[in-house]
């Protein structure tokens, strides 16, 4: 038996946010394919924007799931999303141009299986568990493939796993210097999972508001995007790197300023509140 703890009412319905996040993420990731079409790396930053669209969707999903009072489930949901999403993402990158779509589908399938296990075998009995874990796994897959595309300029397996390095006057293929072999995918895992769970984890409570929570998620997403842009220094050309950094910093500055403004708005609503006085002797 579970008891739902109601958070905020109103705002944009979750299913609407899911559609916006899903479509926005897929479009953003696919726009990085312009690198292949144009023979440049200048469009890599779109992968990061696609990842942030998915993070906003995922933040709403975490709020919906964790409103059932599962306590430390907020950060653990973020880790579960990326732990399952990385499987979908890595498998999907073998499907070429269809990789983002395959990542989305595999994420939903893997997440649904994990959600079923949690709800029916572990007996958590949360009504939205299966759908929410399925969504979070899909979000994790999209965020990682989006940030990976931002770093390398591509979302297919070969550019993520092999790069050419100079050796003995020639060039050789190196796995160790790649995004996957060099461990940068693990860093993307952590940057994405923190951005996913931090918004609701920081804003939950009786005064939680949807716009403030999602704005914080976007702000942390852009902060992660700055780090991802720095990672791309090892893979992209100078101008592509500068574009990614400028877009990331501009996005972070805007969302940070908006989050502070929303925080002041919500804090002002409590100015006239009084502390609860407990009766003496209790």
C-alpha positions, 0 to 999 in steps of 0.5 A, a space after each residue: 500500500 502506498 500513499 501519494 504525497 501531493 506536491 503542487 497542483 496546476 502547471 503544465 501536465 506531465 504528459 505534455 512535458 513528456 511530449 515536449 521533452 521527447 520531441 525536443 530531445 530527438 530533434 536536438 540530437 538529430 541536428 548534430 547530424 548536420 555535422 555529417 551533412 556539412 562536413 563540419 563540427 559546428 552543430 555539435 552543441 545541439 546534442 547538449 540542447 537535446 539532452 537538456 530537453 530530456 532532463 526537463 522531461 525527466 525532472 517532471 517524471 521524478 517529481 511524479 514518481 517521488 510524490 509517493 513518498 519513497 524518501 531517498 528515491 529522488 537521487 536513486 531514481 536519477 542513478 537508476 535512470 542512467 544505469 539502465 539508460 547507458 545500456 540502451 544508449 550503447 546498444 543503440 549507437 550501433 544502429 547508425 542514423 537511427 541511433 537516437 530512436 533506437 535508444 529511446 525505444 530500448 530505454 522504454 523497454 529496459 525501464 519497463 522491465 525494471 519498473 515491473 520488477 520493482 513494483 511486482 517482485 519487490 512489491 513497491 506497489 506504486 501506481 506510476 512505477 512502471 511508466 515512470 521507470 520506463 520514462 527515466 531509462 529513456 531519458 537517461 539514454 537520450 541525455 547520454 547520447 545527446 551529451 556524447 554527440 556534443 563531445 564528439 560531433 556524432 551519435 554513432 558507435 565508431 566515433 564514440 569508441 575509436 579516435 585517430 591519434 598520432 604515433 611514430 610519424 603516422 596515425 593509429 586508431 585508439 580506443 583508450 583515447 575515445 569518449 568511451 575508452 577514456 572514461 568520459 562516458 562515466 563523467 557524462 553519466 554522473 553529470 546527467 544523473 545529478 542534473 536529472 535528480 537535483 531539481 526536485 530534490 532541491 525544491 521539494 516541499 510545501 512551497 515547491 513550484 513546477 516552474 522553479 523546479 524545472 528551471 533549476 533542472 535546466 540550470 544544472 543541465 546547462 552547468 553540466 553542458 559547460 563541462 561537456 563542452 570542455 570535454 569536447 576540446 579533445 575531439 572537436 575543432 576550435 570554432 566548434 568548441 567555442 560555439 559549444 562553450 558560448 551556448 552553454 554559458 549563455 544558457 546557464 546564465 539565463 536559467 540561473 538568473 531566472 531561477 534566482 528570480 523565481 526563488 525570490 518570488 516564492 520566498 516573498 510569499 512566506 514573508 508574513 508567515 509565522 512559526 508554529 508555536 507548540 503548546 507548553 508541556 508537549 
